Amino acid sequence: MCGIAGEFVWGERRASGEAVARMLPCLERRGPDADGLWASGRVALGHRRLSILDLSQRAHQPMFDPETGLALVFNGAIYNFRALRSELEGRGHRFFSTGDTEVILRGYAEWGEGIVARLHGMFAFALYDGSAQRLLLGRDRMGIKPLYLARVGGGIRFASNTQALLAAGGVDTQLDAEALHLLFSLHAVVPAPRTVLRGIRKLEPGHYLSIDARGQERLQRYWTLHAHRPAEPVSDGEWQERIEHALRSAVRKRLEVADVPVGVLLSGGLDSSLLVA
């Protein structure tokens, strides 16, 4: 768990980094190991790091590549990053770190926005393309990692929690009546893109948002769940085998992507008990 924050402005304005600096203390508990702030032209990016992969300073964020002009802040874990890295190295890309963050950076340089659909894991990221002066915000398929947005005075701010956006100031804090209705009728969940505050929205799961230097936004869905019944009937025993195989595969993927000990949260319910077993 890390914390990301940032601001992107359009028109003749420049991002000073002051708003992002005010946001970072609200993200400290998400990332106690390191912090970073990078600002250039239209964008300012901030990060609080919880070191899990590549514990060295090479993997600190914001991560900037002077050769491509790309800058990135990222929260999450990419379970297929080694396969992606191998493919990118085969295409001539050179890496200076060993974690999963740089794979997103190099992947964008190779595939553009197509990198988002190639990522398997849990993630929220902001990538700034300096040559195109474009910001790309992405969120994982199921929305495991949060990404909150606030459109403020000719720009957009984003962060891993709402407290950070409020700390930056300028947010409309009036209550969203429809969101409150959803909150009290959907098991304390407010579906994206709403939050209980009018001035704060969430990037929807399975989507990415591209914003250019004129402030024009393009929201794109990159993944949809296609659930369907098997073509042939499946017995209870076969279902058990399939579920066990899927659980073992999922746990194995997560155990393989950490340079620190991995734990599991045990609530005592069916889901967590199966994972622990």
C-alpha positions as CSV (number, residue, x, y, z in Angstrom):
1,M,0.0,0.0,0.0
2,C,1.4,3.3,-1.1
3,G,0.0,6.8,-1.5
4,I,-0.1,8.9,-4.7
5,A,-1.0,12.5,-5.2
6,G,-0.8,15.0,-8.0
7,E,-2.0,18.0,-9.9
8,F,-2.3,18.6,-13.6
9,V,-3.3,22.0,-15.1
10,W,-4.1,23.3,-18.5
11,G,-4.1,26.6,-20.4
12,E,-1.3,28.9,-19.5
13,R,-1.0,27.8,-15.9
14,R,1.8,25.9,-14.2
15,A,1.7,23.4,-11.4
16,S,3.7,24.8,-8.5
17,G,3.8,21.6,-6.4
18,E,2.5,23.5,-3.3
19,A,-0.9,21.7,-3.4
20,V,0.7,18.3,-3.7
21,A,3.0,19.1,-0.8
22,R,0.0,19.8,1.3
23,M,-1.5,16.4,0.3
24,L,1.5,14.2,1.1
25,P,1.2,14.3,4.9
26,C,-2.3,12.9,4.6
27,L,-0.8,9.8,2.8
28,E,2.0,9.1,5.3
29,R,0.3,6.1,6.8
30,R,-0.1,4.5,3.4
31,G,3.6,4.9,2.8
32,P,5.9,5.3,5.8
33,D,9.2,4.3,4.1
34,A,9.9,7.3,1.7
35,D,8.4,10.3,0.1
36,G,9.0,12.2,-3.1
37,L,7.7,15.3,-5.0
38,W,8.4,16.1,-8.6
39,A,7.1,19.1,-10.6
40,S,7.5,20.3,-14.1
41,G,5.4,22.6,-16.2
42,R,1.8,21.5,-16.1
43,V,2.2,18.6,-13.6
44,A,3.2,18.0,-10.0
45,L,3.4,14.4,-8.7
46,G,3.8,13.2,-5.1
47,H,4.4,9.8,-3.6
48,R,4.5,8.1,-0.2
49,R,6.2,4.7,-0.5
50,L,5.7,1.4,1.3
51,S,8.7,-0.7,0.1
52,I,7.7,-4.1,-1.2
53,L,9.5,-4.7,-4.5
54,D,13.1,-3.4,-5.1
55,L,13.8,-1.9,-1.8
56,S,16.6,0.3,-3.2
57,Q,16.4,4.0,-4.0
58,R,16.3,3.2,-7.7
59,A,12.6,2.3,-7.2
60,H,11.7,5.5,-5.4
61,Q,8.9,7.6,-6.8
62,P,7.9,9.8,-8.6
63,M,9.9,7.9,-11.2
64,F,11.1,10.0,-14.1
65,D,12.8,8.9,-17.3
66,P,14.7,11.8,-18.9
67,E,15.1,9.9,-22.2
68,T,11.4,9.6,-22.8
69,G,10.1,12.5,-20.7
70,L,7.7,10.2,-18.8
71,A,7.0,10.5,-15.1
72,L,5.0,8.1,-13.0
73,V,3.5,7.6,-9.5
74,F,2.0,4.2,-8.8
75,N,0.3,2.4,-6.0
76,G,-0.2,-1.4,-6.1
77,A,1.3,-4.6,-7.3
78,I,1.6,-5.9,-10.9
79,Y,1.6,-9.7,-10.7
80,N,2.8,-10.2,-14.3
81,F,5.5,-7.6,-14.3
82,R,8.3,-10.1,-14.8
83,A,6.7,-11.4,-18.0
84,L,6.1,-7.8,-19.2
85,R,9.7,-6.9,-18.4
86,S,11.1,-9.8,-20.3
87,E,9.0,-8.9,-23.4
88,L,10.1,-5.3,-23.2
89,E,13.7,-6.2,-22.8
90,G,13.3,-8.3,-26.0
91,R,12.1,-5.1,-27.7
92,G,15.2,-3.3,-26.7
93,H,14.2,-1.5,-23.5
94,R,16.8,-1.1,-20.7
95,F,15.8,-1.1,-17.0
96,F,17.6,0.7,-14.1
97,S,15.4,-0.9,-11.4
98,T,14.1,-4.4,-10.6
99,G,10.5,-3.7,-9.4
100,D,7.2,-3.4,-11.1
101,T,6.9,0.4,-11.2
102,E,9.4,0.9,-14.1
103,V,7.5,-1.8,-16.1
104,I,4.6,0.6,-16.4
105,L,6.9,3.4,-17.5
106,R,8.6,1.3,-20.2
107,G,5.3,-0.3,-21.2
108,Y,3.8,3.0,-21.9
109,A,6.8,4.0,-24.0
110,E,6.3,0.8,-26.1
111,W,2.5,0.5,-26.2
112,G,1.0,3.8,-25.2
113,E,-2.3,3.6,-23.4
114,G,-2.4,-0.1,-24.4
115,I,-0.2,-0.9,-21.4
116,V,-3.2,-0.5,-19.0
117,A,-5.0,-3.6,-20.4
118,R,-1.7,-5.6,-20.2
119,L,-1.4,-5.1,-16.4
120,H,-2.6,-7.9,-14.2
121,G,-2.8,-6.9,-10.6
122,M,-4.1,-4.2,-8.3
123,F,-3.1,-0.6,-9.2
124,A,-3.8,3.1,-9.4
125,F,-1.3,5.2,-11.2
126,A,-0.8,8.6,-12.8
127,L,1.6,8.9,-15.8
128,Y,2.6,12.2,-17.3
129,D,3.8,12.2,-21.0
130,G,5.9,15.3,-21.2
131,S,6.3,15.3,-25.0
132,A,2.5,15.1,-25.5
133,Q,1.7,17.1,-22.4
134,R,-0.9,14.5,-21.5
135,L,-1.8,12.9,-18.2
136,L,-3.0,9.3,-18.0
137,L,-4.8,8.0,-14.9
138,G,-5.5,4.3,-14.6
139,R,-7.2,2.0,-12.1
140,D,-7.3,-1.8,-11.9
141,R,-10.1,-4.0,-13.1
142,M,-12.0,-4.5,-9.8
143,G,-11.1,-1.1,-8.2
144,I,-9.0,-2.6,-5.4
145,K,-6.7,0.4,-5.3
146,P,-8.5,3.8,-4.8
147,L,-8.0,6.9,-7.0
148,Y,-10.0,10.1,-6.1
149,L,-10.3,13.1,-8.3
150,A,-11.1,16.8,-7.8
151,R,-11.5,19.3,-10.6
152,V,-10.3,22.6,-9.2
153,G,-9.9,25.9,-11.1
154,G,-8.6,24.9,-14.5
155,G,-7.0,21.7,-13.4
156,I,-7.4,18.3,-11.8
157,R,-6.0,16.9,-8.6
158,F,-5.9,13.3,-7.6
159,A,-4.9,11.3,-4.6
160,S,-5.2,7.9,-2.9
161,N,-7.6,9.3,-0.3
162,T,-10.1,12.1,0.1
163,Q,-8.4,13.6,3.1
164,A,-5.4,14.6,0.8
165,L,-7.6,16.3,-1.7
166,L,-9.4,18.2,1.1
167,A,-6.0,19.3,2.5
168,A,-5.0,20.9,-0.8
169,G,-8.1,23.1,-0.6
170,G,-10.6,24.4,-3.1
171,V,-12.9,21.3,-3.1
172,D,-16.7,21.6,-3.1
173,T,-17.6,19.9,0.2
174,Q,-21.3,20.0,-0.2
175,L,-22.9,16.6,0.3
176,D,-24.0,14.6,-2.8
177,A,-27.6,13.6,-2.0
178,E,-27.6,10.7,-4.5
179,A,-24.4,9.4,-3.1
180,L,-25.8,9.5,0.4
181,H,-28.8,7.5,-0.7
182,L,-26.5,4.9,-2.2
183,L,-24.4,4.8,0.9
184,F,-27.4,3.9,3.1
185,S,-28.9,1.4,0.7
186,L,-25.9,-0.5,-0.7
187,H,-24.2,-1.9,2.3
188,A,-22.1,1.3,3.0
189,V,-20.8,1.4,-0.6
190,V,-20.9,4.4,-2.9
191,P,-20.3,3.1,-6.5
192,A,-17.8,5.0,-8.6
193,P,-17.7,7.7,-9.9
194,R,-19.5,9.3,-7.0
195,T,-18.4,10.0,-3.4
196,V,-20.4,11.6,-0.6
197,L,-18.8,15.0,-1.5
198,R,-19.9,16.8,-4.7
199,G,-16.4,18.0,-5.4
200,I,-14.7,14.6,-5.2
201,R,-15.1,11.8,-7.7
202,K,-13.5,8.3,-8.1
203,L,-12.0,6.9,-11.3
204,E,-14.1,3.9,-12.2
205,P,-12.6,0.4,-12.0
206,G,-11.5,-1.0,-15.3
207,H,-11.1,2.5,-16.8
208,Y,-8.4,5.0,-17.6
209,L,-8.7,8.7,-18.0
210,S,-6.6,10.7,-20.5
211,I,-6.4,14.5,-20.2
212,D,-4.6,16.8,-22.7
213,A,-3.0,20.2,-22.4
214,R,-6.4,21.9,-23.3
215,G,-8.2,20.1,-20.4
216,Q,-10.1,17.8,-22.8
217,E,-10.8,14.5,-21.0
218,R,-11.3,11.0,-22.5
219,L,-12.6,8.3,-20.3
220,Q,-12.0,4.8,-21.7
221,R,-13.2,1.4,-20.4
222,Y,-10.4,-1.2,-21.0
223,W,-12.0,-4.2,-19.3
224,T,-15.4,-5.7,-18.8
225,L,-16.3,-8.8,-16.8
226,H,-17.8,-11.5,-19.1
227,A,-19.4,-14.0,-16.7
228,H,-21.2,-16.9,-18.3
229,R,-22.3,-20.5,-17.5
230,P,-20.2,-23.4,-18.8
231,A,-21.4,-24.9,-22.1
232,E,-21.7,-28.3,-20.4
233,P,-23.0,-29.0,-16.9
234,V,-20.3,-29.2,-14.2
235,S,-20.5,-31.4,-11.1
236,D,-20.0,-30.2,-7.6
237,G,-16.7,-32.1,-7.4
238,E,-15.5,-30.4,-10.6
239,W,-16.4,-27.0,-9.3
240,Q,-14.4,-27.6,-6.1
241,E,-11.4,-28.6,-8.2
242,R,-11.7,-25.5,-10.4
243,I,-12.1,-23.2,-7.3
244,E,-9.1,-24.8,-5.6
245,H,-7.0,-24.4,-8.8
246,A,-8.0,-20.7,-9.1
247,L,-7.3,-20.0,-5.4
248,R,-3.9,-21.7,-5.5
249,S,-3.0,-19.8,-8.7
250,A,-4.1,-16.5,-7.2
251,V,-2.1,-17.0,-4.0
252,R,1.0,-18.1,-5.9
253,K,1.0,-15.0,-8.0
254,R,0.9,-12.8,-4.9
255,L,3.6,-14.7,-3.1
256,E,6.0,-14.3,-6.0
257,V,6.0,-10.5,-6.2
258,A,7.5,-9.3,-2.9
259,D,11.0,-8.7,-1.6
260,V,9.7,-8.7,1.9
261,P,7.7,-11.3,4.0
262,V,4.1,-11.6,2.9
263,G,1.2,-11.9,5.3
264,V,-2.5,-12.5,5.0
265,L,-5.4,-10.8,6.8
266,L,-7.6,-13.4,8.6
267,S,-11.0,-12.2,9.6
268,G,-12.3,-15.7,10.3
269,G,-14.8,-15.7,7.5
270,L,-15.0,-18.2,4.6
271,D,-13.0,-16.1,2.1
272,S,-10.0,-15.4,4.3
273,S,-10.0,-18.9,5.8
274,L,-9.8,-20.4,2.4
275,L,-6.8,-18.2,1.5
276,V,-5.0,-19.0,4.7
277,A,-5.6,-22.7,4.1
